[in-house]
Amino acid sequence: MIRVHLSAGFVLLVLLVCAAVANLPDTINAPAVSIPTDTVPAEPAGQLQTDAAPVEPVPSDPVPVDAEQVDTVPADPEPVSTEPISPKYRFPNVHLDVSEELLNAALGSNTRTCGPFSECIRGSRYRGTSTRDAQFSIQTLPAEDSVALNLAWDATVNSKSHTTQRRTTVSSVGTTYIKASKNATFEDDGWHVQPTQATAKSSSRITGISSNRILGRRIAESRARSAASQQSGAVNYSVARLAERRTRSEFDNQTDEMLASWEQDLDSNFREPLTERGQLTQLVSKRSTDDRVELAFLQAQDDELGAVTELSTPLQQQACDLFLSLHQSAINNFTDGMCAGRLFREDEVADLLEERLGWKLAGLEPDDLSKVWSIDFAEEKPLRFKFHNGIAKVTLETRGFTVGDQQIPGARLQVAYELSTVSGELLGKRQGRIEITPLSAEKDDEKVGVRFQVFRSMLRRRFERVFPEEFVLEEFPTPASWPTHAALHFATASAEDEWLQLACDLPGKEATHTAGLVAKNSVTE
């Protein structure tokens, strides 16, 4: 058994997820969140915080393939029609549901900031140090045809300060509680963000009074204590109002920058490259509830099919932090645009995927740099995935291979894996061997010439590293910047009726879900 963080056979699914998420500028592949926080006042009877730092953010073959058909698993016919594509064959073929808990695990943050400050409050200069403990969180709100989020920032600022007037110094400790929030809604034309609402409450306590007067020291200290006590309410009020004004301004600026950063990152890493290749996924529907975000995508061009069945949403998804449903048409359409008629070198693919996704993919590293493999994909249907009866199957069709200077004629490769989950891990067990046939042959056991038998042995040895007998995915694939405490473990996996469905949970949750996540098996008229 090969245990890997991400197998080469699974990478196409990951790429498709990235393409789908490119239409939603938040959650799974969003950049790290940066939250407004700069200087927020923190003290009453003697102090105001002014320079705390901003809150930090809470992600040897060129063949990225999965698995296909074996002798024991009959091939499933694909829908064929000579008529124009009907809307009934273009149901959404990617569904992604994310829980509020996962959003907060990935994007929320708890930060502590310490530092000196100097602030003028009601005509007096306060100096000292402050410690701010802040929390950024996201709440999903019920909304149809949009995604509604409440962005919240709560902070507690504890400070020690002193102020000196007429050679008399008053020392105090203060605490300021700050709450800020704003609603952000993602609609068809982008983000709509409301102004920040902020409230603050401050309190303080005098800890010492000292005077350097030689004469009248005690009288000066007594008068200073009396004056500080009388003014403490007004100082606390001023500190709280200043904290609210600063928080509103800073939270507005920081959330605007955060959303713009999400959009820019998605544009440069996903939307623009996919648009160039005509592979940009269409966001068909979106909604949010009081505890999750639900998205549906169509990965299909004008002349391509989507799902031929509507997805029957299982109740089990409500208990999962991430629920991904991929129809085989989504992956097939995506790989058509990415691979059809293209030549890939194994080292180039490995470097590209590591650069884009941040992962080392098992099975793609060249054994010998003097004999690097390349694969020339077929012009039509270079990769075909099918999901049926718990089996994920893939057929890879090529116009040829090269190994160094040696040429290998075109061939058809077929592989199938049975999928299951155990203790939070996704297990794949290959069904039989890798079938390799000439393009003109139908079965692996058909008689072929001696020359092709030699080539078949070479291909099988090479692809055994890409498609091992067994593989284990310990976690759901996530970007390299994804926080470790938000790692996703597999709860259930299902490959039924043309749908691959994966349910994942955050650490510490028991995988009590059962399989049986199925799609409707008839076309809705």
C-alpha positions as CSV (number, residue, x, y, z in Angstrom):
1,M,0.0,0.0,0.0
2,I,1.3,3.5,-0.9
3,R,0.4,6.2,1.6
4,V,0.6,9.6,0.1
5,H,-0.7,13.1,0.8
6,L,-2.0,13.4,-2.7
7,S,-1.7,10.8,-5.4
8,A,-1.2,11.6,-9.1
9,G,-4.4,9.7,-9.9
10,F,-6.4,12.2,-7.8
11,V,-5.0,15.5,-9.0
12,L,-7.5,16.1,-11.7
13,L,-10.3,16.2,-9.2
14,V,-8.4,18.8,-7.3
15,L,-7.8,20.9,-10.4
16,L,-11.5,20.8,-11.1
17,V,-12.4,21.9,-7.6
18,C,-9.9,24.8,-8.0
19,A,-11.7,25.7,-11.2
20,A,-15.1,25.6,-9.6
21,V,-14.1,27.6,-6.5
22,A,-12.7,30.3,-8.9
23,N,-16.2,31.6,-9.2
24,L,-16.7,32.3,-5.5
25,P,-14.3,34.8,-4.0
26,D,-14.3,33.3,-0.5
27,T,-13.8,30.0,1.3
28,I,-11.7,27.2,0.0
29,N,-9.0,28.8,-2.0
30,A,-9.2,32.3,-0.6
31,P,-6.0,34.0,0.4
32,A,-5.2,34.5,4.1
33,V,-7.6,36.9,5.8
34,S,-6.4,40.1,7.1
35,I,-8.6,41.9,9.6
36,P,-8.9,45.6,10.4
37,T,-7.4,46.2,13.7
38,D,-4.8,49.0,13.9
39,T,-4.8,51.4,16.7
40,V,-7.9,51.1,18.8
41,P,-8.3,53.0,22.1
42,A,-8.3,50.9,25.1
43,E,-8.5,52.7,28.3
44,P,-10.6,54.9,30.3
45,A,-9.5,56.6,33.4
46,G,-6.2,57.3,32.0
47,Q,-5.4,55.7,28.8
48,L,-6.1,54.9,25.2
49,Q,-4.4,52.4,23.1
50,T,-3.1,53.7,19.9
51,D,-0.6,51.6,18.2
52,A,-1.4,47.9,18.2
53,A,-0.5,46.1,15.0
54,P,-3.2,44.9,12.6
55,V,-4.8,41.5,13.2
56,E,-3.2,38.8,11.2
57,P,-5.1,36.4,9.0
58,V,-6.8,33.6,10.6
59,P,-5.7,28.3,1.5
60,S,7.7,9.8,-14.4
61,D,4.5,10.8,-16.4
62,P,2.8,13.8,-17.3
63,V,-0.5,12.2,-16.6
64,P,-2.7,13.6,-13.9
65,V,-5.3,10.8,-13.9
66,D,-7.5,8.8,-11.7
67,A,-9.0,5.4,-12.4
68,E,-11.2,3.8,-15.1
69,Q,-12.5,0.5,-16.4
70,V,-11.5,-3.1,-15.8
71,D,-12.8,-6.5,-17.1
72,T,-15.0,-7.0,-14.1
73,V,-16.7,-3.6,-14.3
74,P,-18.7,-3.0,-17.5
75,A,-18.3,0.4,-19.1
76,D,-21.2,2.8,-18.8
77,P,-22.5,4.3,-22.0
78,E,-22.4,8.0,-22.4
79,P,-25.4,9.9,-23.5
80,V,-25.2,10.6,-27.3
81,S,-27.6,12.9,-29.2
82,T,-27.6,14.2,-32.8
83,E,-29.9,17.0,-31.7
84,P,-28.9,20.3,-30.2
85,I,-27.9,20.2,-26.6
86,S,-31.0,20.2,-24.5
87,P,-31.2,22.0,-21.1
88,K,-32.2,18.8,-19.5
89,Y,-28.6,17.5,-20.2
90,R,-27.0,20.6,-18.7
91,F,-27.8,20.3,-15.0
92,P,-25.1,21.6,-12.7
93,N,-22.3,19.0,-12.5
94,V,-20.3,20.4,-9.5
95,H,-21.9,21.0,-6.1
96,L,-19.8,22.4,-3.2
97,D,-21.2,23.0,0.3
98,V,-19.1,24.5,3.1
99,S,-20.1,24.8,6.7
100,E,-19.8,28.0,8.8
101,E,-17.5,26.1,11.1
102,L,-15.1,25.4,8.2
103,L,-15.1,29.0,7.1
104,N,-14.1,30.1,10.6
105,A,-11.4,27.4,10.9
106,A,-9.9,28.5,7.6
107,L,-10.4,32.2,7.6
108,G,-11.1,33.2,11.2
109,S,-8.3,34.3,13.5
110,N,-7.5,34.9,17.2
111,T,-4.6,37.3,17.7
112,R,-2.8,39.0,20.5
113,T,-1.0,42.4,20.0
114,C,1.2,44.1,22.5
115,G,2.9,47.5,22.3
116,P,3.4,51.0,23.6
117,F,1.0,53.9,22.9
118,S,0.7,57.6,23.3
119,E,-2.7,59.3,23.1
120,C,-4.2,62.6,23.9
121,I,-7.5,62.3,25.7
122,R,-9.5,65.4,26.8
123,G,-6.4,67.5,26.7
124,S,-4.2,65.1,28.7
125,R,-1.4,63.0,27.2
126,Y,-1.5,59.3,28.2
127,R,1.4,57.0,27.7
128,G,1.8,53.4,28.4
129,T,1.5,49.8,27.1
130,S,-1.5,47.8,25.9
131,T,-2.4,44.2,25.1
132,R,-5.1,43.5,22.6
133,D,-6.8,40.1,22.2
134,A,-8.9,40.1,19.1
135,Q,-11.1,37.6,17.3
136,F,-12.3,37.7,13.7
137,S,-15.2,35.4,12.8
138,I,-17.6,34.8,10.0
139,Q,-21.3,34.0,10.3
140,T,-23.4,32.8,7.4
141,L,-26.8,34.4,7.0
142,P,-29.9,32.9,5.2
143,A,-30.1,34.2,1.6
144,E,-31.5,32.9,-1.7
145,D,-29.6,33.5,-5.0
146,S,-26.7,35.1,-3.0
147,V,-24.2,34.4,-0.3
148,A,-24.7,36.5,2.8
149,L,-22.0,36.8,5.5
150,N,-21.6,38.7,8.7
151,L,-18.0,39.6,9.4
152,A,-17.4,40.2,13.1
153,W,-14.4,41.5,15.0
154,D,-14.3,41.5,18.8
155,A,-11.4,42.8,20.9
156,T,-10.5,43.3,24.5
157,V,-7.7,45.9,25.1
158,N,-6.0,45.9,28.5
159,S,-3.7,48.8,29.2
160,K,-1.4,50.4,31.8
161,S,-0.9,54.1,31.4
162,H,0.2,57.3,33.1
163,T,-0.4,61.0,32.6
164,T,1.4,63.9,34.2
165,Q,0.1,67.4,34.9
166,R,1.7,70.0,37.1
167,R,4.5,67.7,38.2
168,T,1.9,65.1,39.5
169,T,1.6,61.7,37.8
170,V,-1.5,59.6,37.8
171,S,-1.1,55.9,36.9
172,S,-4.1,53.6,36.0
173,V,-5.1,50.4,34.3
174,G,-8.0,50.3,31.8
175,T,-10.0,47.8,29.8
176,T,-11.9,48.5,26.6
177,Y,-14.3,46.1,25.0
178,I,-14.9,46.6,21.2
179,K,-17.4,44.9,19.0
180,A,-17.6,45.5,15.3
181,S,-19.5,43.8,12.5
182,K,-20.6,44.3,8.9
183,N,-22.6,42.4,6.3
184,A,-21.2,41.4,3.0
185,T,-23.3,39.8,0.3
186,F,-22.0,38.1,-2.9
187,E,-24.4,38.5,-5.8
188,D,-24.2,38.1,-9.5
189,D,-22.5,41.5,-10.0
190,G,-20.0,41.0,-7.1
191,W,-19.7,41.9,-3.5
192,H,-22.1,44.3,-1.8
193,V,-20.7,45.5,1.6
194,Q,-22.5,47.5,4.2
195,P,-20.7,50.0,6.5
196,T,-19.2,48.8,9.8
197,Q,-21.2,49.0,13.0
198,A,-19.1,49.3,16.1
199,T,-19.7,49.7,19.8
200,A,-17.1,50.0,22.6
201,K,-17.2,50.2,26.4
202,S,-14.3,51.3,28.6
203,S,-13.5,51.3,32.3
204,S,-10.4,52.2,34.3
205,R,-9.0,52.1,37.8
206,I,-6.4,54.4,39.4
207,T,-3.4,52.4,40.6
208,G,-1.1,55.2,41.9
209,I,-0.5,58.9,42.2
210,S,2.9,60.5,42.8
211,S,4.1,64.1,42.9
212,N,7.7,65.4,42.7
213,R,6.8,68.6,44.5
214,I,8.9,69.3,47.5
215,L,6.3,71.5,49.2
216,G,2.6,70.5,49.2
217,R,3.2,67.1,47.8
218,R,0.4,65.4,49.7
219,I,-2.0,68.2,48.9
220,A,-1.1,67.9,45.2
221,E,-1.6,64.1,45.2
222,S,-4.9,64.4,47.0
223,R,-6.2,67.0,44.5
224,A,-5.0,64.9,41.6
225,R,-6.8,61.8,42.9
226,S,-10.0,63.8,43.3
227,A,-9.7,65.3,39.9
228,A,-8.9,61.9,38.2
229,S,-11.9,60.3,40.0
230,Q,-14.2,63.0,38.8
231,Q,-13.0,62.9,35.2
232,S,-12.8,59.1,34.9
233,G,-16.3,58.8,33.5
234,A,-15.7,61.4,30.8
235,V,-12.3,59.9,30.0
236,N,-13.9,56.4,29.7
237,Y,-16.6,57.8,27.4
238,S,-14.0,59.6,25.2
239,V,-11.9,56.4,24.9
240,A,-14.9,54.3,23.9
241,R,-16.1,56.8,21.3
242,L,-12.6,57.1,19.8
243,A,-12.3,53.3,19.7
244,E,-15.6,53.1,17.8
245,R,-14.6,55.7,15.2
246,R,-11.2,54.1,14.6
247,T,-12.7,50.6,14.4
248,R,-15.3,51.6,11.9
249,S,-12.8,53.2,9.6
250,E,-10.2,50.5,9.9
251,F,-12.6,47.6,9.6
252,D,-14.1,49.1,6.5
253,N,-10.7,49.6,4.9
254,Q,-9.4,46.2,5.9
255,T,-12.5,44.3,4.7
256,D,-12.4,46.1,1.4
257,E,-8.8,45.2,1.0
258,M,-9.5,41.6,2.0
259,L,-12.3,41.1,-0.6
260,A,-10.2,42.8,-3.3
261,S,-7.3,40.5,-2.4
262,W,-9.6,37.5,-2.8
263,E,-10.7,38.7,-6.2
264,Q,-7.2,39.5,-7.4
265,D,-5.8,36.1,-6.2
266,L,-8.6,34.2,-7.9
267,D,-8.3,36.2,-11.1
268,S,-4.6,35.6,-11.5
269,N,-4.5,32.0,-10.4
270,F,-7.8,30.6,-11.7
271,R,-10.1,32.8,-13.7
272,E,-7.7,34.3,-16.2
273,P,-5.8,31.0,-17.0
274,L,-9.1,29.1,-17.3
275,T,-10.7,31.8,-19.4
276,E,-7.7,31.7,-21.8
277,R,-8.4,28.0,-22.3
278,G,-12.1,28.4,-22.4
279,Q,-12.5,26.3,-19.2
280,L,-14.0,28.9,-16.8
281,T,-16.7,27.2,-14.7
282,Q,-20.1,28.8,-14.6
283,L,-21.6,29.5,-11.2
284,V,-25.2,28.4,-11.7
285,S,-26.7,28.9,-8.2
286,K,-25.6,30.1,-4.8
287,R,-27.3,30.4,-1.4
288,S,-26.4,30.5,2.2
289,T,-28.2,29.3,5.3
290,D,-27.7,30.0,8.9
291,D,-24.8,27.5,9.1
292,R,-23.4,26.9,5.6
293,V,-22.8,28.1,2.0
294,E,-24.1,26.1,-0.9
295,L,-22.9,26.5,-4.5
296,A,-23.7,24.8,-7.8
297,F,-21.5,25.0,-10.9
298,L,-21.7,23.9,-14.5
299,Q,-18.3,22.8,-16.1
300,A,-19.4,22.7,-19.7
301,Q,-18.9,24.7,-22.9
302,D,-21.8,25.5,-25.3
303,D,-21.3,22.2,-27.2
304,E,-20.7,20.0,-24.1
305,L,-23.1,18.1,-21.8
306,G,-23.5,18.8,-18.1
307,A,-25.0,16.3,-15.7
308,V,-27.9,14.3,-17.3
309,T,-29.5,13.8,-13.8
310,E,-30.3,16.2,-11.1
311,L,-28.4,15.7,-7.9
312,S,-30.4,14.2,-5.0
313,T,-29.0,16.1,-2.1
314,P,-28.4,13.7,0.8
315,L,-29.3,14.6,4.4
316,Q,-25.8,13.5,5.5
317,Q,-24.2,16.6,4.0
318,Q,-25.8,18.8,6.7
319,A,-23.5,17.1,9.3
320,C,-20.3,17.6,7.2
321,D,-18.0,20.6,7.1
322,L,-17.4,20.1,3.3
323,F,-19.5,18.3,0.8
324,L,-18.3,18.0,-2.7
325,S,-20.3,16.3,-5.5
326,L,-18.6,15.9,-8.9
327,H,-20.4,14.5,-11.9
328,Q,-18.2,12.6,-14.4
329,S,-19.1,15.1,-17.1
330,A,-17.5,17.9,-15.1
331,I,-14.1,16.2,-15.1
332,N,-14.4,14.9,-18.6
333,N,-15.2,18.4,-19.9
334,F,-12.4,20.0,-17.9
335,T,-9.8,17.5,-19.1
336,D,-10.9,17.9,-22.7
337,G,-10.0,21.5,-22.5
338,M,-6.8,21.0,-20.6
339,C,-5.4,17.9,-22.3
340,A,-6.9,17.3,-25.7
341,G,-4.2,17.3,-28.4
342,R,-1.5,18.5,-26.0
343,L,2.0,17.1,-25.3
344,F,3.1,17.0,-21.7
345,R,6.5,16.1,-20.2
346,E,6.5,14.5,-16.8
347,D,9.0,16.9,-15.3
348,E,7.1,19.9,-16.6
349,V,3.8,18.7,-15.2
350,A,5.3,17.9,-11.8
351,D,6.9,21.4,-11.6
352,L,3.7,23.1,-12.8
353,L,1.5,21.4,-10.4
354,E,3.8,22.0,-7.5
355,E,4.0,25.7,-8.4
356,R,0.2,26.0,-8.8
357,L,-0.9,23.8,-5.9
358,G,2.1,23.6,-3.6
359,W,2.1,19.7,-3.6
360,K,4.6,17.1,-4.5
361,L,2.7,14.5,-6.5
362,A,3.7,10.9,-6.1
363,G,4.4,9.1,-9.3
364,L,5.3,12.1,-11.5
365,E,8.9,12.6,-10.6
366,P,11.3,11.4,-13.3
367,D,13.4,8.4,-12.5
368,D,16.1,9.3,-15.0
369,L,16.5,12.8,-16.3
370,S,18.1,11.4,-19.4
371,K,14.9,9.4,-20.2
372,V,12.1,11.8,-19.3
373,W,8.7,10.6,-20.3
374,S,6.2,12.6,-22.3
375,I,2.7,11.9,-23.4
376,D,0.8,13.1,-26.4
377,F,-2.9,13.1,-25.6
378,A,-5.6,12.3,-28.2
379,E,-7.4,15.1,-29.9
380,E,-10.8,13.8,-28.7
381,K,-11.7,12.3,-25.3
382,P,-8.1,12.2,-23.9
383,L,-9.4,11.2,-20.5
384,R,-12.7,9.7,-19.6
385,F,-13.9,9.3,-16.0
386,K,-16.8,7.2,-14.8
387,F,-18.3,6.6,-11.4
388,H,-20.5,3.6,-10.8
389,N,-21.1,0.9,-8.2
390,G,-18.4,2.3,-5.9
391,I,-15.8,2.3,-8.6
392,A,-14.0,5.3,-10.0
393,K,-12.7,4.4,-13.5
394,V,-10.6,6.3,-16.0
395,T,-9.6,5.7,-19.6
396,L,-6.6,7.5,-21.0
397,E,-6.2,7.7,-24.7
398,T,-3.0,9.0,-26.3
399,R,-1.4,9.5,-29.8
400,G,1.9,8.3,-28.5
401,F,4.7,8.5,-25.8
402,T,8.4,9.3,-25.8
403,V,11.0,8.1,-23.3
404,G,14.1,10.1,-24.0
405,D,14.7,9.6,-27.7
406,Q,12.5,6.5,-28.0
407,Q,9.0,6.6,-29.5
408,I,6.1,4.5,-28.3
409,P,2.9,4.3,-30.4
410,G,-0.5,5.5,-29.2
411,A,-2.3,3.4,-26.7
412,R,-5.4,3.2,-24.5
413,L,-4.9,2.8,-20.8
414,Q,-7.7,1.8,-18.4
415,V,-7.6,1.7,-14.6
416,A,-10.3,1.3,-11.9
417,Y,-10.3,1.9,-8.2
418,E,-12.8,0.9,-5.5
419,L,-13.2,3.8,-3.1
420,S,-13.9,3.6,0.6
421,T,-13.2,5.6,3.8
422,V,-11.6,4.3,7.0
423,S,-10.7,6.4,10.1
424,G,-10.9,9.6,8.2
425,E,-8.8,8.5,5.2
426,L,-9.8,7.9,1.6
427,L,-8.7,4.4,0.4
428,G,-8.4,3.4,-3.2
429,K,-7.9,-0.2,-4.2
430,R,-7.1,-0.9,-7.8
431,Q,-9.4,-3.4,-9.5
432,G,-7.1,-5.7,-11.5
433,R,-4.1,-4.5,-13.4
434,I,-3.6,-1.5,-15.7
435,E,-5.1,-2.4,-19.0
436,I,-3.0,-1.2,-22.0
437,T,-4.2,-1.8,-25.6
438,P,-3.4,-0.4,-29.0
439,L,-6.0,2.2,-30.2
440,S,-7.3,-0.3,-32.7
441,A,-7.9,-3.0,-30.0
442,E,-10.8,-3.3,-27.6
443,K,-9.5,-5.6,-24.9
444,D,-6.2,-6.0,-23.0
445,D,-6.1,-9.7,-23.8
446,E,-6.3,-9.3,-27.6
447,K,-3.3,-10.6,-29.5
448,V,-0.8,-7.9,-30.4
449,G,2.5,-7.9,-32.0
450,V,5.8,-8.5,-30.1
451,R,6.8,-4.9,-30.6
452,F,3.7,-3.6,-28.8
453,Q,4.1,-6.2,-26.1
454,V,7.5,-4.7,-25.3
455,F,6.0,-1.2,-25.3
456,R,3.1,-2.4,-23.1
457,S,5.6,-3.7,-20.5
458,M,7.4,-0.4,-20.5
459,L,4.1,1.5,-20.1
460,R,2.8,-0.8,-17.3
461,R,6.1,-0.4,-15.3
462,R,5.9,3.4,-15.6
463,F,2.2,3.7,-14.9
464,E,2.4,1.4,-11.9
465,R,3.9,4.4,-10.0
466,V,1.1,6.7,-11.1
467,F,-1.6,4.1,-10.3
468,P,-0.4,1.9,-7.4
469,E,-2.4,-1.1,-6.3
470,E,-3.6,0.8,-3.3
471,F,-3.4,4.4,-2.2
472,V,-4.4,6.3,0.9
473,L,-5.3,10.0,1.1
474,E,-5.0,11.1,4.7
475,E,-6.6,14.5,4.1
476,F,-8.7,16.3,1.5
477,P,-6.4,18.2,-0.8
478,T,-6.1,21.9,0.2
479,P,-3.8,24.8,-0.8
480,A,-0.3,25.0,0.7
481,S,-1.3,28.0,2.8
482,W,-4.3,26.2,4.4
483,P,-4.1,26.2,8.2
484,T,-3.3,22.9,9.8
485,H,-6.1,23.1,12.4
486,A,-8.5,23.3,9.4
487,A,-7.3,20.0,7.9
488,L,-10.2,18.0,6.4
489,H,-10.6,14.3,6.9
490,F,-12.9,12.0,4.9
491,A,-16.2,11.0,6.4
492,T,-17.7,9.3,3.4
493,A,-17.0,8.6,-0.2
494,S,-19.4,7.5,-2.9
495,A,-19.0,6.7,-6.6
496,E,-22.5,6.0,-7.8
497,D,-24.7,6.8,-10.8
498,E,-22.1,9.0,-12.5
499,W,-21.4,11.1,-9.3
500,L,-18.4,11.2,-7.1
501,Q,-19.4,12.5,-3.7
502,L,-17.0,13.3,-0.9
503,A,-18.0,14.4,2.6
504,C,-15.3,15.8,4.9
505,D,-15.0,16.9,8.5
506,L,-12.7,19.1,10.6
507,P,-10.4,17.3,13.0
508,G,-11.9,15.9,16.2
509,K,-15.2,14.9,14.6
510,E,-16.3,11.3,14.6
511,A,-17.0,9.9,11.1
512,T,-20.5,8.7,11.8
513,H,-21.8,9.3,8.4
514,T,-22.8,6.4,6.2
515,A,-22.3,6.0,2.6
516,G,-25.3,6.0,0.3
517,L,-25.0,9.4,-1.2
518,V,-26.7,8.9,-4.5
519,A,-28.0,10.9,-7.4
520,K,-31.3,10.5,-9.2
521,N,-30.9,7.8,-11.9
522,S,-33.4,9.2,-14.3
523,V,-33.5,12.3,-16.4
524,T,-35.9,14.9,-15.2
525,E,-38.1,16.0,-18.0
